[in-house]
Amino acid sequence: MDPRDFLRRMFAAAIEAAQPAHCVPPHLADIKARRLVVIGAGKASAAMARAVEAHWDGPLSGLVVTRDGYAVPCEHIEIAEASHPVPNAAGFNAARRMLDLVSGLGVDDTVLCLISGGGSSLLPLPITGLTLEDKQAINRALLASGATISEMNCVRRHLSAIKGGRLAAACHPARVVTLVMSDVPGDNPCDIASGPTVGDPSTCADALEIIDRYRIPVPDAVRDLLLSGRAESVFPDDVRLSGSEVRMIATPQMALEAAARVAEAAGIPAHVLGNAIEGEAREVGTVMAGIARQANRLGQPFTTPCVLLSSGETSVTVRGNGRGGRNVEFLLALGIALAGEPGVHAIAGDTDGVDGLEEIAGALLAPDTLARARARSIHPIAALGNNDGHGFFGALGDSVITGPTLTNVNDFRAVLVLGPDGCWPAARDATAAGRSAGADARAAAR
C-alpha cells in the first residue's frame, strides 16, 4: 500500500467522523418546542443548520454565520457568510442581527444554538467603547503572538458584546440548547467560538495579564475597559444561564478514533498520543520526531509498524513573512528533525480544510522530502525560519487540499512508522517468504 494514500485515508476518516449530518440528528429527538429559533456560528454551522432542517418536523427559523465559502442551502434558516480568521463587517452585522433575533423571547420559546470552531472571528461584535477596527487589530496581533487558543479566546470574550455567555443571557428566559463541535484542546465549551452561550469563569484581570505577557498592542480604550472591570463577561452562576444546556456532539478524540480504525483495518497498530497537544508547532514537531525515531530504530515505546496519532492546537510565533500555518510548520520541523529517517511518513492538516490563511488543509511528509527539496534548491531550515510551510510543501506537490470540509474538530496529525527497512508489512512478509523458500530450495538441492 502507498503510505501517502494510507495517510490520506486516515485524514478523510477523521473528517467524515465529524460531519454534522452524523453528529446533529441524535441530539434533536428529545428537544420539544412549539417554535424553534436556530442561531449559531462557526465553520460547521451551516452544515449543522442543514442537518437540523432535515430532521426537525415543527416550525423553525433563525440565522447562523459561517466562513466565506462554507455556506450550504437551507430553506428556513438564514445562512450568512463572514471573514475568518480576521473579522469583517459582514460578521459584525450578522452578530448584531442575531442578538436582535433572540431579544424578547419568552419562557415557552426554545433556542437551538449551533457552535463550532471559527465562531470567535465570525461573531465580532465589540463591547461598547470599542470599534470593529479595534477588534480586527487585536485579532491580528493575537494570531501572531504565539498565545494559545484558550488565551486568545479569554481576551476575545472580554472585548465582545456577544461572547462569554452574553448571547445566552440575551435569550433569557427562553430555554437554550447549544450543540457544540469542539476544535479546542480539552473541549472546554467556553473556549469554542469564545463561548457565546457558556458562562465564563475568567476575569478582566486574566485578559489583561495575557495582553501584557505577550506584549500585544491595544488601544487605551481596551486597557481602560479591562482595568475598570466594565468588560466582565457573564459568570457561570448568572441566573440568566439557568435555562441553558450545552451538549458536546463532536470532538477531536472522535476523529482520532475513526482514523485509528482505518489503520487497524490495514493491520497497522494505532496509538493515540493525545487529543489536546499544545505548544509551538515547530517544538511539537521536533518532539514527535524523537518519538518516531525511537520507535523506528529500537521498537520503543511502540514496535513497528505503527501509527502515532495526535490532535490539539499548536501555536506559531510569526517571525517571517512566508505562507504558513501551524500544521505545515509542525511538518517542516518534523522533517528537519527526522533528516530523512527511512520508513517514517506523516500527514498533518486542519479538519476544516484551512491551515493558517491558506485554502490548504496541510501537507504530507516522506523520507525523501528534504532530499527532493534540496535537489530543487529549496532550503527547509530557511523555509521554517520564514514560516513558509505552505511555500515549501506546495513547491514539492505535497500539499493536501480538501476544499471546505463543512466541519471543524481541530488539527489532525498522523506519523506512520514502518521500520528502518521502510517496507509495508505485506511487502516485508512477502520478502521474508521469498527468502525462506529460497533457503528451502537450496537445502533440498544439497
C-alpha positions as CSV (number, residue, x, y, z in Angstrom):
1,M,0.0,0.0,0.0
2,D,1.2,3.5,-0.8
3,P,1.9,5.3,2.5
4,R,0.6,8.6,1.1
5,D,-2.8,7.1,0.2
6,F,-2.9,5.4,3.6
7,L,-2.3,8.6,5.4
8,R,-4.9,10.5,3.3
9,R,-7.5,7.8,4.0
10,M,-7.0,8.3,7.8
11,F,-7.4,12.0,7.4
12,A,-10.5,11.6,5.4
13,A,-12.0,9.2,8.0
14,A,-11.2,11.8,10.7
15,I,-13.1,14.5,8.8
16,E,-16.0,12.2,8.0
17,A,-16.5,11.2,11.6
18,A,-17.2,14.8,12.5
19,Q,-19.7,15.6,9.7
20,P,-22.8,17.4,11.1
21,A,-25.1,15.1,9.2
22,H,-23.9,12.3,11.5
23,C,-23.5,14.3,14.8
24,V,-26.5,16.6,14.9
25,P,-29.6,14.4,14.4
26,P,-29.2,12.2,17.6
27,H,-29.5,15.3,19.7
28,L,-32.8,16.6,18.3
29,A,-35.1,13.8,19.4
30,D,-35.6,15.0,23.0
31,I,-36.0,18.7,22.2
32,K,-39.6,19.7,22.4
33,A,-40.5,23.1,21.2
34,R,-43.6,25.0,20.0
35,R,-41.3,27.1,17.9
36,L,-37.6,26.6,17.4
37,V,-35.3,29.5,16.9
38,V,-31.9,28.4,15.4
39,I,-28.8,30.6,15.8
40,G,-25.1,29.8,15.7
41,A,-21.6,30.5,14.3
42,G,-18.6,28.6,13.1
43,K,-17.2,26.8,10.1
44,A,-19.6,23.9,10.5
45,S,-22.6,25.9,11.5
46,A,-24.3,26.0,8.0
47,A,-23.9,22.2,7.7
48,M,-25.3,21.9,11.2
49,A,-28.3,24.0,10.3
50,R,-29.0,21.9,7.2
51,A,-28.9,18.8,9.4
52,V,-31.4,20.4,11.8
53,E,-33.8,21.2,8.9
54,A,-33.6,17.7,7.6
55,H,-34.6,16.2,10.9
56,W,-36.9,18.7,12.5
57,D,-40.7,18.4,11.9
58,G,-42.0,21.6,13.5
59,P,-41.7,25.3,12.6
60,L,-38.3,26.8,12.8
61,S,-36.4,29.9,11.8
62,G,-33.1,31.5,12.5
63,L,-29.7,32.8,11.5
64,V,-26.3,31.3,11.6
65,V,-23.0,32.7,10.3
66,T,-20.2,30.7,8.7
67,R,-16.9,31.2,7.0
68,D,-16.9,32.6,3.4
69,G,-17.3,29.6,1.1
70,Y,-18.8,27.3,3.7
71,A,-22.5,28.1,3.2
72,V,-24.9,25.4,2.2
73,P,-28.5,25.9,1.1
74,C,-31.2,25.9,3.8
75,E,-34.9,26.7,3.5
76,H,-35.9,28.2,6.8
77,I,-32.6,29.2,8.5
78,E,-30.7,32.1,7.0
79,I,-27.0,31.5,6.3
80,A,-24.7,34.5,6.5
81,E,-21.0,34.4,5.5
82,A,-18.2,36.3,7.0
83,S,-14.4,36.5,7.1
84,H,-12.1,34.2,9.1
85,P,-9.6,34.4,10.8
86,V,-9.7,38.2,10.8
87,P,-13.3,39.5,11.3
88,N,-15.1,41.8,8.9
89,A,-18.3,44.0,8.7
90,A,-20.4,41.0,7.5
91,G,-19.7,39.2,10.7
92,F,-20.3,42.3,12.7
93,N,-23.7,42.8,11.1
94,A,-24.7,39.1,11.5
95,A,-23.8,39.2,15.2
96,R,-25.9,42.3,15.8
97,R,-28.9,40.8,13.9
98,M,-28.5,37.6,15.9
99,L,-28.9,39.5,19.2
100,D,-31.9,41.3,17.8
101,L,-33.4,37.9,16.8
102,V,-33.3,36.5,20.3
103,S,-34.4,39.6,22.2
104,G,-37.9,39.5,23.6
105,L,-38.2,35.7,23.7
106,G,-40.4,34.1,26.3
107,V,-40.2,31.2,28.7
108,D,-42.1,29.0,26.3
109,D,-39.6,29.6,23.5
110,T,-36.6,27.3,22.7
111,V,-33.3,28.4,21.1
112,L,-31.0,25.9,19.4
113,C,-27.5,27.3,19.2
114,L,-25.1,25.6,16.8
115,I,-21.5,26.3,17.7
116,S,-18.3,25.2,16.0
117,G,-14.7,26.4,15.7
118,G,-14.2,29.7,14.0
119,G,-17.1,31.4,15.7
120,S,-14.8,33.8,17.5
121,S,-13.9,35.6,14.3
122,L,-17.4,35.2,12.8
123,L,-19.2,37.0,15.6
124,P,-17.1,40.2,16.0
125,L,-19.5,42.4,17.9
126,P,-17.3,44.7,20.1
127,I,-18.3,45.7,23.6
128,T,-19.5,49.3,24.0
129,G,-16.5,51.6,23.7
130,L,-14.6,49.6,21.0
131,T,-14.9,49.5,17.3
132,L,-14.7,46.7,14.7
133,E,-11.3,48.1,13.7
134,D,-10.1,47.7,17.2
135,K,-11.2,44.1,17.2
136,Q,-9.5,43.4,13.9
137,A,-6.2,44.8,15.0
138,I,-6.3,42.9,18.3
139,N,-7.2,39.7,16.5
140,R,-4.3,40.0,14.1
141,A,-1.9,40.7,17.0
142,L,-3.3,37.7,18.9
143,L,-2.8,35.4,15.9
144,A,0.8,36.4,15.5
145,S,1.7,36.4,19.2
146,G,2.1,32.7,20.0
147,A,-0.7,32.7,22.5
148,T,-2.7,29.5,23.0
149,I,-6.2,29.3,21.7
150,S,-7.5,29.4,25.3
151,E,-5.5,32.6,26.0
152,M,-6.7,34.2,22.7
153,N,-10.3,33.4,23.5
154,C,-10.1,34.8,27.0
155,V,-9.2,38.2,25.6
156,R,-11.8,37.9,22.9
157,R,-14.6,37.1,25.4
158,H,-13.9,40.2,27.4
159,L,-13.9,42.5,24.5
160,S,-17.2,41.2,23.0
161,A,-20.8,42.1,23.3
162,I,-22.0,38.6,22.3
163,K,-19.4,36.1,23.5
164,G,-18.6,34.9,27.0
165,G,-22.2,33.9,27.8
166,R,-23.7,37.1,26.6
167,L,-25.7,35.5,23.7
168,A,-27.4,33.1,26.1
169,A,-28.1,35.9,28.6
170,A,-29.8,37.8,25.7
171,C,-32.1,34.7,25.1
172,H,-33.3,34.6,28.7
173,P,-35.9,33.5,29.8
174,A,-36.1,31.1,26.8
175,R,-34.6,27.7,27.0
176,V,-31.3,27.4,25.2
177,V,-29.8,24.2,24.0
178,T,-26.3,24.5,22.5
179,L,-24.8,21.8,20.3
180,V,-21.0,22.2,20.2
181,M,-18.4,20.7,17.8
182,S,-15.1,21.1,19.6
183,D,-12.0,22.5,17.9
184,V,-10.0,23.3,21.1
185,P,-7.7,21.2,23.3
186,G,-9.6,19.9,26.3
187,D,-13.0,20.5,24.7
188,N,-13.7,23.4,27.1
189,P,-17.0,24.9,25.8
190,C,-16.2,28.4,26.9
191,D,-13.2,28.3,24.5
192,I,-15.1,27.1,21.5
193,A,-16.1,30.2,19.5
194,S,-15.3,32.0,22.7
195,G,-18.4,30.5,24.4
196,P,-21.3,32.8,23.4
197,T,-23.8,30.7,25.4
198,V,-21.4,29.5,28.1
199,G,-20.6,31.1,31.4
200,D,-17.1,32.5,31.6
201,P,-15.0,31.9,34.8
202,S,-12.2,34.1,33.7
203,T,-11.9,37.8,34.6
204,C,-10.8,41.1,33.1
205,A,-7.6,40.8,35.1
206,D,-6.9,37.5,33.3
207,A,-7.4,39.0,29.9
208,L,-5.1,42.0,30.7
209,E,-2.4,39.7,32.0
210,I,-2.4,37.8,28.7
211,I,-2.2,41.0,26.8
212,D,0.7,42.2,28.8
213,R,2.5,38.8,28.8
214,Y,2.5,38.6,25.0
215,R,3.1,42.4,24.6
216,I,0.0,42.7,22.5
217,P,-0.5,46.4,21.5
218,V,-4.0,47.5,22.4
219,P,-5.8,50.9,22.3
220,D,-6.1,52.8,25.5
221,A,-9.9,52.1,25.5
222,V,-9.2,48.4,25.8
223,R,-6.9,48.8,28.8
224,D,-9.4,51.1,30.4
225,L,-12.3,48.7,30.0
226,L,-10.3,45.8,31.4
227,L,-8.8,47.8,34.3
228,S,-12.2,49.1,35.3
229,G,-13.9,45.7,35.2
230,R,-16.6,47.0,32.8
231,A,-15.7,44.3,30.3
232,E,-16.5,41.4,32.7
233,S,-18.4,38.6,30.8
234,V,-21.2,36.5,32.2
235,F,-20.2,34.3,35.1
236,P,-21.3,30.6,35.2
237,D,-23.6,31.2,38.1
238,D,-25.5,34.0,36.4
239,V,-29.3,33.4,36.8
240,R,-29.8,34.2,33.1
241,L,-27.9,31.0,32.2
242,S,-30.2,28.8,34.4
243,G,-32.1,27.6,31.3
244,S,-29.1,27.0,29.2
245,E,-27.8,23.5,28.3
246,V,-24.6,22.6,26.4
247,R,-24.0,19.3,24.6
248,M,-20.7,18.3,23.1
249,I,-21.5,16.4,19.8
250,A,-18.2,16.1,18.1
251,T,-14.6,16.2,19.4
252,P,-11.0,15.7,18.2
253,Q,-10.9,12.4,20.1
254,M,-13.8,11.0,17.9
255,A,-11.8,12.0,14.8
256,L,-8.6,10.3,16.1
257,E,-10.6,7.1,16.9
258,A,-12.0,7.0,13.4
259,A,-8.5,7.3,11.9
260,A,-7.3,4.5,14.3
261,R,-10.0,2.2,12.9
262,V,-8.7,2.7,9.4
263,A,-5.1,2.0,10.5
264,E,-6.1,-1.2,12.4
265,A,-8.2,-2.5,9.5
266,A,-5.0,-2.3,7.4
267,G,-3.1,-4.2,10.1
268,I,-1.2,-1.2,11.4
269,P,-1.5,-0.7,15.2
270,A,-2.5,2.9,16.0
271,H,-1.5,4.7,19.2
272,V,-3.3,8.0,20.2
273,L,-0.6,10.1,21.9
274,G,-3.0,12.9,22.8
275,N,-6.0,14.9,21.7
276,A,-5.1,18.2,23.3
277,I,-1.4,18.8,22.5
278,E,-0.4,22.4,22.5
279,G,2.8,24.4,22.3
280,E,4.9,25.9,19.5
281,A,4.2,23.9,16.3
282,R,7.9,23.5,15.5
283,E,8.7,22.3,19.0
284,V,5.9,19.7,18.9
285,G,7.3,18.6,15.5
286,T,10.8,18.1,17.0
287,V,9.4,16.1,19.9
288,M,7.3,13.9,17.7
289,A,10.4,13.2,15.5
290,G,12.2,11.9,18.6
291,I,9.4,9.5,19.4
292,A,9.1,8.3,15.9
293,R,12.9,7.7,15.6
294,Q,13.0,5.7,18.8
295,A,10.1,3.5,17.6
296,N,11.7,3.2,14.2
297,R,15.2,2.2,15.4
298,L,14.6,0.5,18.7
299,G,10.9,-0.5,18.8
300,Q,10.3,1.7,21.8
301,P,7.8,2.7,23.1
302,F,5.9,1.0,20.2
303,T,7.1,-1.7,17.9
304,T,6.9,-1.1,14.2
305,P,4.9,-0.9,12.1
306,C,2.7,1.6,13.9
307,V,0.8,4.9,13.5
308,L,1.2,7.7,16.0
309,L,-1.9,9.9,16.1
310,S,-2.4,13.2,17.8
311,S,-4.6,16.3,17.8
312,G,-4.7,19.7,19.5
313,E,-4.0,23.2,18.5
314,T,-0.4,24.3,18.4
315,S,0.8,27.9,18.1
316,V,3.0,29.7,15.7
317,T,5.0,32.8,16.7
318,V,5.3,34.6,13.4
319,R,8.9,35.6,12.7
320,G,9.0,35.7,8.9
321,N,6.7,36.6,6.1
322,G,6.1,33.3,4.4
323,R,2.9,31.4,3.7
324,G,2.5,29.3,6.8
325,G,0.1,27.5,9.1
326,R,0.6,25.5,12.2
327,N,0.2,22.1,10.6
328,V,2.8,22.7,7.9
329,E,5.1,24.4,10.5
330,F,4.8,21.2,12.5
331,L,5.5,19.0,9.5
332,L,8.5,21.1,8.4
333,A,10.1,20.9,11.8
334,L,9.3,17.2,12.0
335,G,11.0,16.6,8.7
336,I,14.1,18.6,9.6
337,A,14.5,16.7,12.9
338,L,14.0,13.3,11.2
339,A,16.6,14.2,8.5
340,G,15.3,11.6,6.0
341,E,14.8,8.8,8.6
342,P,13.9,5.7,6.4
343,G,10.4,4.4,6.9
344,V,8.8,7.4,8.5
345,H,5.9,9.2,6.8
346,A,3.5,11.8,8.1
347,I,0.4,13.9,7.4
348,A,-0.8,17.0,9.3
349,G,-3.9,19.0,8.5
350,D,-6.7,21.1,9.8
351,T,-10.0,19.2,9.7
352,D,-11.7,22.4,8.4
353,G,-9.6,22.4,5.3
354,V,-7.8,25.6,6.1
355,D,-4.3,25.8,7.7
356,G,-3.5,29.4,8.6
357,L,-4.7,31.8,6.0
358,E,-4.5,29.4,3.0
359,E,-7.2,27.3,1.4
360,I,-4.9,24.3,2.1
361,A,-5.6,21.8,4.8
362,G,-2.0,20.7,5.4
363,A,0.7,18.5,3.8
364,L,2.4,15.2,3.5
365,L,5.9,14.3,4.6
366,A,8.0,11.4,3.3
367,P,11.6,10.2,4.0
368,D,12.7,11.7,0.7
369,T,11.0,15.1,1.2
370,L,14.1,17.0,2.3
371,A,16.2,15.4,-0.5
372,R,13.7,16.4,-3.1
373,A,13.6,19.9,-1.7
374,R,17.4,20.4,-1.8
375,A,17.6,19.0,-5.3
376,R,15.4,22.0,-6.3
377,S,17.5,24.4,-4.2
378,I,14.6,24.7,-1.6
379,H,16.2,25.0,1.8
380,P,14.0,23.6,4.6
381,I,15.7,25.4,7.5
382,A,15.3,28.7,5.7
383,A,11.6,27.9,5.0
384,L,11.0,27.2,8.6
385,G,12.7,30.4,9.7
386,N,10.4,32.3,7.3
387,N,7.3,30.5,8.5
388,D,6.9,29.3,4.9
389,G,5.5,25.8,5.3
390,H,2.9,26.2,2.5
391,G,5.5,27.5,0.1
392,F,7.8,24.6,0.9
393,F,5.3,21.8,0.6
394,G,3.5,23.4,-2.3
395,A,6.6,23.6,-4.4
396,L,7.1,19.8,-3.9
397,G,3.5,19.0,-4.8
398,D,2.9,17.7,-1.3
399,S,0.1,20.0,-0.1
400,V,-3.2,18.4,1.0
401,I,-6.2,20.3,-0.4
402,T,-9.6,19.2,0.6
403,G,-11.8,22.3,-0.1
404,P,-14.4,23.3,2.5
405,T,-15.0,20.2,4.7
406,L,-18.0,21.7,6.5
407,T,-16.7,20.6,9.8
408,N,-14.0,21.5,12.3
409,V,-12.6,19.4,15.1
410,N,-9.1,20.8,15.3
411,D,-5.8,19.6,13.8
412,F,-5.1,16.0,12.8
413,R,-1.6,14.5,12.8
414,A,-0.5,11.0,11.9
415,V,3.0,9.7,11.8
416,L,3.4,6.3,10.1
417,V,6.5,4.4,11.3
418,L,7.2,1.4,9.1
419,G,10.6,0.3,10.5
420,P,14.1,1.0,9.2
421,D,13.7,-1.0,6.1
422,G,10.8,1.2,5.1
423,C,8.7,-1.7,3.9
424,W,4.9,-2.0,4.2
425,P,4.2,-5.1,6.3
426,A,2.8,-7.2,3.4
427,A,5.9,-6.4,1.3
428,R,8.1,-7.3,4.2
429,D,6.2,-10.6,4.7
430,A,6.5,-11.4,1.0
431,T,10.2,-10.7,1.0
432,A,10.7,-12.9,4.1
433,A,8.6,-15.7,2.5
434,G,10.7,-15.5,-0.7
435,R,13.9,-15.8,1.3
436,S,12.6,-18.7,3.2
437,A,11.5,-20.5,0.0
438,G,14.9,-19.9,-1.5
439,A,16.7,-21.3,1.6
440,D,14.4,-24.4,1.5
441,A,15.3,-24.9,-2.2
442,R,19.0,-24.6,-1.6
443,A,18.7,-27.0,1.3
444,A,16.9,-29.5,-0.8
445,A,19.5,-29.2,-3.6
446,R,22.2,-30.1,-1.1
